[in-house]
């Protein structure tokens, strides 16, 4: 675990020594604040559900910018060879980088904690849907990050990695829309593999182990494929 945390710390520092972390953080706070005020004044309900649904769209858009450099930049600069010859395993590299981007995701969500505080000040919010909603939006964001890491492991071109991440995430996002044209049985499968439907359950305050197992499995599969991709690159 020490090597994983070392890689995660190195990756996380690289975010904060560049303008990327601050620009993304500022824009995220601006957009989420605008959406929160719009939903609060429009619905006049002490609820975060509408905000979580909209944050899912925001994560779909910002994930490619956060993940495109994870492995693609290492390949482009040639520093991945240094990593691969260091006494670390491929899975340490992948998990360390994934841990870093998930910690940054938590940082972004931490910026939004002022919103439930405002709700508590102006009303009496139901805390269970808020807590489960935060869990759901984190797992959704972490799933997008896992897709982004996988796409970044395929290429040395960051633009291609970003476009691939967005395209794959969008397809997964839109899977439920296809369920009506493929028949009930296959449609139910498409709805199950959609990351969005599981996040919506958690946003309603429903914590179901099915949703947690789905997100865990989805992330593990993406990380496994990323590790295999790094191994293939090592042996070329």
Secondary structure as a PSIPRED ss2 file (coil, helix, strand):
# PSIPRED VFORMAT (PSIPRED V4.0)

   1 X C   1.000  0.000  0.000
   2 X H   0.000  1.000  0.000
   3 X H   0.000  1.000  0.000
   4 X H   0.000  1.000  0.000
   5 X H   0.000  1.000  0.000
   6 X H   0.000  1.000  0.000
   7 X H   0.000  1.000  0.000
   8 X H   0.000  1.000  0.000
   9 X H   0.000  1.000  0.000
  10 X H   0.000  1.000  0.000
  11 X H   0.000  1.000  0.000
  12 X H   0.000  1.000  0.000
  13 X H   0.000  1.000  0.000
  14 X H   0.000  1.000  0.000
  15 X H   0.000  1.000  0.000
  16 X H   0.000  1.000  0.000
  17 X C   1.000  0.000  0.000
  18 X C   1.000  0.000  0.000
  19 X H   0.000  1.000  0.000
  20 X H   0.000  1.000  0.000
  21 X H   0.000  1.000  0.000
  22 X H   0.000  1.000  0.000
  23 X H   0.000  1.000  0.000
  24 X H   0.000  1.000  0.000
  25 X H   0.000  1.000  0.000
  26 X H   0.000  1.000  0.000
  27 X H   0.000  1.000  0.000
  28 X H   0.000  1.000  0.000
  29 X H   0.000  1.000  0.000
  30 X H   0.000  1.000  0.000
  31 X H   0.000  1.000  0.000
  32 X H   0.000  1.000  0.000
  33 X H   0.000  1.000  0.000
  34 X H   0.000  1.000  0.000
  35 X H   0.000  1.000  0.000
  36 X H   0.000  1.000  0.000
  37 X H   0.000  1.000  0.000
  38 X H   0.000  1.000  0.000
  39 X H   0.000  1.000  0.000
  40 X H   0.000  1.000  0.000
  41 X H   0.000  1.000  0.000
  42 X H   0.000  1.000  0.000
  43 X H   0.000  1.000  0.000
  44 X C   1.000  0.000  0.000
  45 X C   1.000  0.000  0.000
  46 X C   1.000  0.000  0.000
  47 X C   1.000  0.000  0.000
  48 X C   1.000  0.000  0.000
  49 X H   0.000  1.000  0.000
  50 X H   0.000  1.000  0.000
  51 X H   0.000  1.000  0.000
  52 X H   0.000  1.000  0.000
  53 X H   0.000  1.000  0.000
  54 X H   0.000  1.000  0.000
  55 X H   0.000  1.000  0.000
  56 X H   0.000  1.000  0.000
  57 X H   0.000  1.000  0.000
  58 X H   0.000  1.000  0.000
  59 X H   0.000  1.000  0.000
  60 X H   0.000  1.000  0.000
  61 X H   0.000  1.000  0.000
  62 X H   0.000  1.000  0.000
  63 X H   0.000  1.000  0.000
  64 X H   0.000  1.000  0.000
  65 X H   0.000  1.000  0.000
  66 X H   0.000  1.000  0.000
  67 X H   0.000  1.000  0.000
  68 X C   1.000  0.000  0.000
  69 X C   1.000  0.000  0.000
  70 X C   1.000  0.000  0.000
  71 X C   1.000  0.000  0.000
  72 X H   0.000  1.000  0.000
  73 X H   0.000  1.000  0.000
  74 X H   0.000  1.000  0.000
  75 X H   0.000  1.000  0.000
  76 X H   0.000  1.000  0.000
  77 X H   0.000  1.000  0.000
  78 X C   1.000  0.000  0.000
  79 X H   0.000  1.000  0.000
  80 X H   0.000  1.000  0.000
  81 X H   0.000  1.000  0.000
  82 X H   0.000  1.000  0.000
  83 X H   0.000  1.000  0.000
  84 X H   0.000  1.000  0.000
  85 X H   0.000  1.000  0.000
  86 X C   1.000  0.000  0.000
  87 X C   1.000  0.000  0.000
  88 X C   1.000  0.000  0.000
  89 X C   1.000  0.000  0.000
  90 X H   0.000  1.000  0.000
  91 X H   0.000  1.000  0.000
  92 X H   0.000  1.000  0.000
  93 X H   0.000  1.000  0.000
  94 X H   0.000  1.000  0.000
  95 X H   0.000  1.000  0.000
  96 X H   0.000  1.000  0.000
  97 X H   0.000  1.000  0.000
  98 X H   0.000  1.000  0.000
  99 X H   0.000  1.000  0.000
 100 X H   0.000  1.000  0.000
 101 X H   0.000  1.000  0.000
 102 X H   0.000  1.000  0.000
 103 X H   0.000  1.000  0.000
 104 X H   0.000  1.000  0.000
 105 X H   0.000  1.000  0.000
 106 X H   0.000  1.000  0.000
 107 X H   0.000  1.000  0.000
 108 X H   0.000  1.000  0.000
 109 X H   0.000  1.000  0.000
 110 X H   0.000  1.000  0.000
 111 X H   0.000  1.000  0.000
 112 X C   1.000  0.000  0.000
 113 X H   0.000  1.000  0.000
 114 X H   0.000  1.000  0.000
 115 X H   0.000  1.000  0.000
 116 X H   0.000  1.000  0.000
 117 X H   0.000  1.000  0.000
 118 X H   0.000  1.000  0.000
 119 X H   0.000  1.000  0.000
 120 X H   0.000  1.000  0.000
 121 X H   0.000  1.000  0.000
 122 X H   0.000  1.000  0.000
 123 X C   1.000  0.000  0.000
 124 X C   1.000  0.000  0.000
 125 X C   1.000  0.000  0.000
 126 X C   1.000  0.000  0.000
 127 X H   0.000  1.000  0.000
 128 X H   0.000  1.000  0.000
 129 X H   0.000  1.000  0.000
 130 X H   0.000  1.000  0.000
 131 X H   0.000  1.000  0.000
 132 X H   0.000  1.000  0.000
 133 X H   0.000  1.000  0.000
 134 X H   0.000  1.000  0.000
 135 X H   0.000  1.000  0.000
 136 X H   0.000  1.000  0.000
 137 X H   0.000  1.000  0.000
 138 X H   0.000  1.000  0.000
 139 X H   0.000  1.000  0.000
 140 X H   0.000  1.000  0.000
 141 X H   0.000  1.000  0.000
 142 X H   0.000  1.000  0.000
 143 X H   0.000  1.000  0.000
 144 X H   0.000  1.000  0.000
 145 X H   0.000  1.000  0.000
 146 X H   0.000  1.000  0.000
 147 X H   0.000  1.000  0.000
 148 X H   0.000  1.000  0.000
 149 X H   0.000  1.000  0.000
 150 X H   0.000  1.000  0.000
 151 X H   0.000  1.000  0.000
 152 X H   0.000  1.000  0.000
 153 X C   1.000  0.000  0.000
 154 X C   1.000  0.000  0.000
 155 X C   1.000  0.000  0.000
 156 X C   1.000  0.000  0.000
 157 X C   1.000  0.000  0.000
 158 X H   0.000  1.000  0.000
 159 X H   0.000  1.000  0.000
 160 X H   0.000  1.000  0.000
 161 X H   0.000  1.000  0.000
 162 X H   0.000  1.000  0.000
 163 X H   0.000  1.000  0.000
 164 X H   0.000  1.000  0.000
 165 X H   0.000  1.000  0.000
 166 X H   0.000  1.000  0.000
 167 X H   0.000  1.000  0.000
 168 X H   0.000  1.000  0.000
 169 X H   0.000  1.000  0.000
 170 X H   0.000  1.000  0.000
 171 X H   0.000  1.000  0.000
 172 X H   0.000  1.000  0.000
 173 X H   0.000  1.000  0.000
 174 X H   0.000  1.000  0.000
 175 X H   0.000  1.000  0.000
 176 X H   0.000  1.000  0.000
 177 X H   0.000  1.000  0.000
 178 X H   0.000  1.000  0.000
 179 X H   0.000  1.000  0.000
 180 X H   0.000  1.000  0.000
 181 X H   0.000  1.000  0.000
 182 X C   1.000  0.000  0.000
 183 X C   1.000  0.000  0.000
 184 X H   0.000  1.000  0.000
 185 X H   0.000  1.000  0.000
 186 X H   0.000  1.000  0.000
 187 X H   0.000  1.000  0.000
 188 X H   0.000  1.000  0.000
 189 X H   0.000  1.000  0.000
 190 X H   0.000  1.000  0.000
 191 X H   0.000  1.000  0.000
 192 X H   0.000  1.000  0.000
 193 X C   1.000  0.000  0.000
 194 X C   1.000  0.000  0.000
 195 X H   0.000  1.000  0.000
 196 X H   0.000  1.000  0.000
 197 X H   0.000  1.000  0.000
 198 X H   0.000  1.000  0.000
 199 X H   0.000  1.000  0.000
 200 X H   0.000  1.000  0.000
 201 X H   0.000  1.000  0.000
 202 X H   0.000  1.000  0.000
 203 X H   0.000  1.000  0.000
 204 X C   1.000  0.000  0.000
 205 X C   1.000  0.000  0.000
 206 X C   1.000  0.000  0.000
 207 X C   1.000  0.000  0.000
 208 X C   1.000  0.000  0.000
 209 X H   0.000  1.000  0.000
 210 X H   0.000  1.000  0.000
 211 X H   0.000  1.000  0.000
 212 X H   0.000  1.000  0.000
 213 X H   0.000  1.000  0.000
 214 X H   0.000  1.000  0.000
 215 X H   0.000  1.000  0.000
 216 X H   0.000  1.000  0.000
 217 X H   0.000  1.000  0.000
 218 X H   0.000  1.000  0.000
 219 X H   0.000  1.000  0.000
 220 X H   0.000  1.000  0.000
 221 X H   0.000  1.000  0.000
 222 X H   0.000  1.000  0.000
 223 X H   0.000  1.000  0.000
 224 X H   0.000  1.000  0.000
 225 X H   0.000  1.000  0.000
 226 X H   0.000  1.000  0.000
 227 X H   0.000  1.000  0.000
 228 X H   0.000  1.000  0.000
 229 X H   0.000  1.000  0.000
 230 X H   0.000  1.000  0.000
 231 X H   0.000  1.000  0.000
 232 X H   0.000  1.000  0.000
 233 X H   0.000  1.000  0.000
 234 X H   0.000  1.000  0.000
 235 X C   1.000  0.000  0.000
 236 X C   1.000  0.000  0.000
